[in-house]
Amino acid sequence: MRALVGKGALDADATRDATLAVWFAKTAFWSGGKASLVDERIAAARALSPGAEAERTLLRLELRNRTAARQWGRLDRAFTGQSDASLRGDFAIWHEALNASKRGGAPGDQIVRWYERLAPLAPERSRETLELGLAEALLAAGRAPDAAAQAEALIQGDRYWADAWIVYADALDGAGDHEGALRAWRRIVDGTETGTDPWVDAKLRAAEAARKVNDAPAACRALEGLADVELSQSANRRLQSVGAGCGAP
């Protein structure tokens, strides 16, 4: 009996020590401690085998620490070095780290790699969002043709997905396919509620694409209906620029 009581006390002590070590690691990060100190505290907590839930807490903390310190190379190795099972099992944590890294200014080529790594492993409900994110990342990284191909795969079928169409149109424009961009913006106009800001923007973008292929009549047709809408100052300036020679839209 004494042996059992002694073992229980030891287990309780170990659990308490592990819990405290995780708390110390979190405190070091949230109090603005140096990245190296946070790393040390995380390593100390992991050495105590704190359990599955605490390990997930430490993983999230580690990735946040890398992002806050802008340690993009270490984050890149973390993303690319994980097994599929690990990324899939803690997908929400890795996805959170990807989004935080985008906001934090991680290099575009690394963001692309991380999307390429995560998208195939995403849960079904999140996969399209990741695939669209990959298209956006490709475009932001200056890979417009690849972005167009990625976005095009998302706009197949009867469903109209505005976000994917907008990335597709932007990517075509960035790739120099202004005629394709014009067709895409026309499709976006047709799929957008008349009179809304997105509708106005899509019509202006269509007119701008038409101007790039020297099709003034198409540019003027794209602007039809804008006279019936109250435009913002920025939209008015764009209209004055792209609508030269069209008369009243």
Stockholm file with secondary structure:
# STOCKHOLM 1.0

chainA/1-249         MRALVGKGALDADATRDATLAVWFAKTAFWSGGKASLVDERIAAARALSPGAEAERTLLRLELRNRTAARQWGRLDRAFTGQSDASLRGDFAIWHEALNASKRGGAPGDQIVRWYERLAPLAPERSRETLELGLAEALLAAGRAPDAAAQAEALIQGDRYWADAWIVYADALDGAGDHEGALRAWRRIVDGTETGTDPWVDAKLRAAEAARKVNDAPAACRALEGLADVELSQSANRRLQSVGAGCGAP
#=GR chainA/1-249 SS CHHHHHHHHHHHHHHHHHHHHHHHHHHHHHTTCCHHHHHHHHHHHHTTCCCHHHHHHHHHHHHHHHHHTTCHHHHHHHHHHSCHHHHHHTHHHHHHHHHHHHHHTCCHHHHHHHHHHHGGGSCHHHHHHHHHHHHHHHHHTTCHHHHHHHHHTTSCSSCCCHHHHHHHHHHHHHTTCHHHHHHHHHHHHHTSCTTSHHHHHHHHHHHHHHHHTTCHHHHHHHTTTGGGSCCCHHHHHHHHHHTTTSCCC
#=GC SS_cons         CHHHHHHHHHHHHHHHHHHHHHHHHHHHHHTTCCHHHHHHHHHHHHTTCCCHHHHHHHHHHHHHHHHHTTCHHHHHHHHHHSCHHHHHHTHHHHHHHHHHHHHHTCCHHHHHHHHHHHGGGSCHHHHHHHHHHHHHHHHHTTCHHHHHHHHHTTSCSSCCCHHHHHHHHHHHHHTTCHHHHHHHHHHHHHTSCTTSHHHHHHHHHHHHHHHHTTCHHHHHHHTTTGGGSCCCHHHHHHHHHHTTTSCCC
//
